[in-house]
Amino acid sequence: MANGHGEKLTRKMEQAITALLSEPTVEAAAARVEISHRTLKRWLVNAAFAAAFAAARRQVLEAAVVKLVGVTGEAVDTLAANLGADRPGDQIRAAVAILEHAYRGVEVLDLEARLSALEQAHRARRRAAQ
């Protein structure tokens, strides 16, 4: 298999990406897909595999941020409802965590989009200069 971008991944590679997203370690992901740890480590440095894995991680992050943003209104309502409560600690901590993670997630996704646009513009300028 070559190291170029745009090449089709094998079924095992696609399964490995799914396993990497759900297992706690590379070793556990390799075991789940029934491949050696060395094979999976080698795939992780393959450009096409690494790009596909990064894209899959980004999709998971985007889905999580969408869910967090979707419950921010409820989190704010919880904070407002507990303004006068004697011991609303757990609810307030959960609401604050949701708001903080939603904010950070949106910020990370925005930064990633800006960085990607800058990288594309830089590549375009380099091609034009050649």
C-alpha angles and dihedrals in degrees: 000000000000124000097236127124120252097035119136117256121228120247089253090054091051089049089049091054090052090048092049089055094053107030123079096229141026088243092055091047091052091049092049091054092041097239130120122270089237092055092052092047088052091050091051090064093046107106096224094046093045091050092049091047091050091050091050092049090050091052091051091049092047091051091050092049091049089054092047093049089048092061099040091098090055090047091053090047089052091051091048093047091053098047091106100030121121098222113006093140101131094048092046093049090050092048093048091048091052092050094046094047093045090052094047092045093052089046092052093047091048092049091048091052092049092048091049091051091049092049091050092049091049092050090048092051091049091050091048091050093054 
